[in-house]
Amino acid sequence: MNLFFRNLFIFTFIIFCCTFALKGNSVHAAIDDATQLQLNQIHKGKLQNSGDKDFYKVVVPSNGNISLSIKQRHGAYWYGAILNSKGEVYEEISTDGSEFAEGYAVTQVGLPKGTYYIEIESSYEAYGKNYEIKAGFTASNNYEKEFNNNLTNANTINLNQTYKGSLKDTNDKDFYKVVVPNDGNVSLSIKQQHDAWWYGHIQNGSGHVYKYLYTSGDTSVSGFAKTQVWLKKGTYYIQIENSSDAYDKSYEFNVSMTQTPLKTSQLKVINNKGKDDIVTVTGLTKGDNVKVYNSTTKGSVLASKLSTGSAISLPVKQVGTKAGTVYVTVTRSGMIESKRVPVSFTGEQSDPLKISQVKVSNNKGKNDIVTVTDLVKGDNMKVYNSTTKGSVLASKQSTTSSVSLSITQLGQKAGTIYVSVTHSGMTESNRVAVTYSAEK
């Protein structure tokens, strides 16, 4: 009895192996005889019987996305697949033959430059009926390239770019490799879609998972599901797989990293008078792109420059005559532009007064008076006893177009005082020398 079952098992195994080998050989033979199919053009064909299979060869000129479209027809169900020369299936598709069938069934897969094959066969009642297919192609490096179902074959991707892919079946897993150029917060975002739930995570090469992410497939869902984690500089991997009903549907994702903003201590603004103002930034890396804005959000770019070393000076025609604030960002290669950092600056130097604006009354027996005219409300006046340094004899802010400053005693004899003006938001002017007569 045992011998009988042993012989039966051996016989069954031999039959299985022979059948598998014959099937594999038949696929290879059919691929070898495949008809050339032009990309992005509709082709019509017909299966002769229920066991017939049509094979087509497509040449992909560069990395990109191949889509297979099969026109749907009531009462006929076709099966299609995108294969390589070994007969390995990248992507499968089945049409709808119900009474509501219309349009095209479409599937897609990202593949590197090369030669691929399309297989068409009857799934049910599709032989003897005309079919229409199209192999579409879009050149891009931002599509998943099969096979990438483990760390060794992970697709290399760049930060801050959106990539598209699809899962062949419920067990398919897609892996992507990304380099984090420096320590910082890294975000994983996956686009959400009605009736499809994806799962993704960020891990290292040893399999340690830093952060998990699940999308929602609810009817009201929109936008991207997002998670963020702080990572050290290095190489990491993104895994995307089916959570529920997400296979055979296209997904979109990106891994992003925002540049760390500058520190205020790295920034300096020199507000020059009569020539370009200068914004200086230190502590940079060669290749950093620095931008100066006139607003905390939106606004205009006042200056932009790529650093060639650790420091950079950006000339600006005019940051403003009065004191104010500019906002500076930095963008490192492969990163998202940093947040804007505000840096304040002083106003330009006020124009000096004209001697004709100042009148000095050197009174006897009462306070002396310095009168200044042709002012703007808010101008601050100062009277000094010296052309530089010295002491402030009087100070007063104007509330009208003129101001009178009272001084206990300028001196009984004739002499000179030195008067400055500081316009609102600006720095103090040079002192103008004004002579006065002796007391009478």
GIWO-V315661 format. One line per field, one symbol per residue. psi: psi as a letter, one per 40 degrees, with the letter a starting at -180 (. if undefined). Layout:
psi->???
This chain:
psi->ddddddddddddddddddddddddddddddddeihhhhifihhiahhdadeihhhihhhheiiahhihhhhihhehhihiihiaeeehhdiiihiheieehiaihhiiihiihahiihhhihdhfeieihihihhihhhiefihhihfeiddehhhiiifihiiaihdadeihhiihihhdiiahhhhhhhihhfhhihiihiaeeehhdhihhiieideiiahiiiiihiihahiihhhihdhfeifiiihiihihhhhiiideeihhhgiheihihhhhifiihehhhihieidibaihdihihieaeiihhhhdhdidiiahihhiihiheiihiihhhhiiiiihihiiideehhhhgiheiiihhhhifihhehhihhieidibaihdihihieaeiihhhhdhdidiiahihhiihiheiiiiihhhhiiiii.
